[in-house]
Amino acid sequence: MSSTFRIGLALFLQNPFYKIVPEIITSISNPSVKELVKLRESARRRRERGCFFVEGIEDLLTMMAAGKEVSGIYYNASLAIHSGSMKDIERWKESENFQLQELGEDAFLKVAYRRNPDGVVGIVQSWDLGLSNLKCEELNQPILLLDEIEKPGNLGAILRTSEALGAGSVILSEPRVDFFNPNVVRSSRGLLANVNLAVGEKGEILEYLEKFGLEFVATSAKADQCSHEFQYQANTVLVFGSESEGLGEFWKGKIKQWIRLKMLGSASSLNLNVSVGCVLNDYNRINQKL
């Protein structure tokens, strides 16, 4: 190789408009494809890597808007063009610093799990879920406390509802589901990134919340007072039990006020997400926030 050629090549590579285009991954046995599948399926792998799997352009855009760190985007051009997502891919090629990798259709469909994928998946860095992040000293909205919640789809829906109706924080008391499960992300429409959230053991949660003089309120079909008549205070913790077992004995002993949802039919209970939405709506209406 002549010195002139080497100098020319070096100058070319220094050109800011030059980018090395990565080779398209087509094999479903490729290590990157296998790693994406592991992150999608394994809570243990997500904890080890400190990141999680997100599918869908809208969920990824929501994560980015919330300031969450994206470490990689994987896409299939054909599917992305069909769904209208390619414009964002092209924009990211020019401006973003994260890894951007094209996958062949077979490789992408191995990674994706939605019925009609839009051609884009990503890896987002996890964030701290410690109780110290709750900022209870600035409380002007209710805290939502979910005890031993177990269904990822339900948790995601509750996070979406909480974000929409302005819950100040959401606390998961010894959850039976991984917060970064793809079904949580999907059901929340990516809005979990906007929720002030913490996870902890029952005892440490109680010890932390008691420092702020908060009032614990929970629902019961046998309660005398209806949710739509209750005078909610700003320092309220709304406590909900799991879908299958209801509220555990630990938190039952801490409840100061019991309320019930007004039912016009014969149902005695509602889906957990619906119950949360009803109570938050009543809180906002009574405090003239809706």
Secondary structure, DSSP 4 states (H G I P E B T S, - for coil): --HHHHHHHHHHHT-TT--PPPPPB--TTSHHHHHHHHHHH-HHHHHHHTEEEEESHHHHHHHHHTTPPEEEEEE-HHHHHHHT-HHHHHHHHHH--SEEEEB-HHHHHHH--SSS--SEEEEEE-----GGGS-GGG--SPEEEEES---HHHHHHHHHHHHHHT-SEEEEES-SS-TT-HHHHHHTTTGGGGS-EEEE-HHHHHHHHHTTTPEEEEE-TT-SEETTT----TTEEEEE-BTTTBS-HHHHTT-SEEEE---SSS-S---HHHHHHHHHHHHHHHTT--
